[in-house]
């Protein structure tokens, strides 16, 4: 059973989402590349997660335990508003450059951020700021 840190505004998340910190979150169970992962999240009226703070990062790491690597955003800009990440939690020696333009929460490094090729299939982590209602 998952602990729900509910906010009044988004307490009506779908059954397969959890409510916390003003958002609804969904851990996808099918590995996808970046484009497919973003499309998957949009089907649920959301987008790939946009991690705004250490509190949100810590919350997601708590619930990521037991999940394989999770895909966040690409090009180190958040896809929902095209802004550069202010809060970051890069793993050691990350990002390491090249053509790795997508962020993955790497389970081998305590779900710290790593850059990966966007075609790499990972499990999407979706977020909806406005709630995804049943």
C-alpha positions as CSV (number, residue, x, y, z in Angstrom):
1,X,0.0,0.0,0.0
2,X,1.3,3.4,-0.9
3,X,1.3,6.4,1.4
4,X,-0.6,9.3,0.0
5,X,0.5,12.8,0.9
6,X,-2.7,14.4,-0.4
7,X,-3.2,18.0,-1.4
8,X,-6.8,19.2,-1.4
9,X,-6.5,20.3,-5.0
10,X,-5.4,17.0,-6.5
11,X,-6.9,14.5,-4.1
12,X,-9.0,13.1,-7.0
13,X,-6.2,11.5,-8.9
14,X,-6.9,8.4,-11.0
15,X,-6.6,5.1,-9.2
16,X,-3.3,4.4,-10.9
17,X,-1.8,7.8,-9.9
18,X,-0.7,8.9,-6.4
19,X,-1.4,12.4,-5.1
20,X,1.4,14.5,-3.5
21,X,3.0,17.9,-3.4
22,X,0.3,19.5,-5.7
23,X,0.6,16.9,-8.4
24,X,-0.6,13.4,-9.5
25,X,2.2,10.9,-10.3
26,X,2.1,7.7,-12.3
27,X,4.9,5.1,-12.6
28,X,4.7,3.5,-16.1
29,X,5.1,-0.2,-16.3
30,X,6.2,-0.5,-20.0
31,X,9.7,0.6,-21.1
32,X,9.6,3.3,-23.8
33,X,11.9,5.7,-25.6
34,X,11.5,9.5,-24.8
35,X,9.0,10.4,-27.5
36,X,6.8,7.3,-26.8
37,X,7.1,8.0,-23.0
38,X,5.9,11.6,-23.4
39,X,3.0,10.4,-25.6
40,X,2.1,7.7,-23.0
41,X,2.0,10.4,-20.3
42,X,-0.1,12.7,-22.4
43,X,-2.7,10.0,-22.8
44,X,-3.2,10.4,-19.0
45,X,-3.5,14.2,-19.4
46,X,0.1,14.6,-18.0
47,X,3.7,14.8,-19.1
48,X,7.0,13.3,-18.1
49,X,7.8,14.5,-14.6
50,X,9.2,18.0,-14.0
51,X,11.2,17.8,-10.7
52,X,11.0,21.3,-9.1
53,X,12.6,20.8,-5.7
54,X,14.7,18.6,-3.4
55,X,11.4,17.8,-1.6
56,X,9.8,16.5,-4.8
57,X,13.0,14.6,-5.8
58,X,13.1,12.9,-2.4
59,X,9.5,12.0,-2.5
60,X,9.9,10.4,-6.0
61,X,13.0,8.5,-4.8
62,X,11.0,7.1,-1.9
63,X,8.4,5.6,-4.3
64,X,10.8,4.7,-7.0
65,X,12.4,2.0,-4.8
66,X,11.8,-1.3,-6.5
67,X,11.2,0.3,-9.9
68,X,13.8,0.1,-12.7
69,X,15.3,3.3,-14.1
70,X,12.7,6.0,-14.7
71,X,12.7,8.5,-17.6
72,X,12.2,12.2,-16.9
73,X,12.7,15.0,-19.4
74,X,14.9,15.6,-22.4
75,X,17.6,18.1,-23.4
76,X,17.7,19.1,-19.7
77,X,14.8,21.4,-20.3
78,X,11.4,20.5,-18.8
79,X,9.0,19.6,-21.6
80,X,5.9,21.0,-20.0
81,X,7.2,24.6,-19.9
82,X,10.5,24.5,-21.8
83,X,12.5,26.0,-18.9
84,X,15.9,24.9,-17.7
85,X,16.1,22.8,-14.6
86,X,16.9,25.0,-11.5
87,X,16.9,22.1,-9.1
88,X,19.2,19.2,-10.1
89,X,20.4,16.0,-8.5
90,X,23.0,14.7,-10.9
91,X,25.0,11.6,-10.1
92,X,28.7,11.7,-9.9
93,X,30.3,12.7,-13.2
94,X,26.9,13.5,-14.7
95,X,25.9,14.8,-17.1
96,X,28.8,13.4,-19.0
97,X,28.0,15.0,-22.4
98,X,27.9,13.6,-25.9
99,X,24.5,12.8,-27.4
100,X,22.9,11.7,-24.2
101,X,20.1,14.3,-23.9
102,X,17.5,12.6,-21.7
103,X,17.4,12.4,-17.9
104,X,17.0,9.0,-16.2
105,X,16.6,8.4,-12.5
106,X,19.2,5.7,-12.2
107,X,18.3,2.9,-9.7
108,X,22.0,1.9,-9.5
109,X,22.9,5.3,-8.1
110,X,20.1,5.8,-5.6
111,X,17.8,7.3,-8.4
112,X,20.2,10.2,-8.9
113,X,20.0,11.8,-12.3
114,X,22.0,10.5,-15.2
115,X,22.0,11.5,-18.9
116,X,21.1,8.8,-21.4
117,X,20.3,8.5,-25.1
118,X,16.7,9.4,-25.7
119,X,16.1,6.2,-27.7
120,X,17.0,4.1,-24.6
121,X,13.8,2.4,-23.4
122,X,13.0,3.3,-19.8
123,X,9.9,3.3,-17.6
124,X,8.1,6.7,-17.8
125,X,7.3,8.7,-14.7
126,X,4.3,10.9,-15.4
127,X,3.0,14.0,-13.6
128,X,-0.1,16.0,-13.9
129,X,-0.1,19.4,-12.1
130,X,-3.9,19.8,-12.4
131,X,-5.0,16.4,-11.2
132,X,-6.1,13.5,-13.4
133,X,-9.7,12.8,-12.4
134,X,-11.6,9.5,-12.5
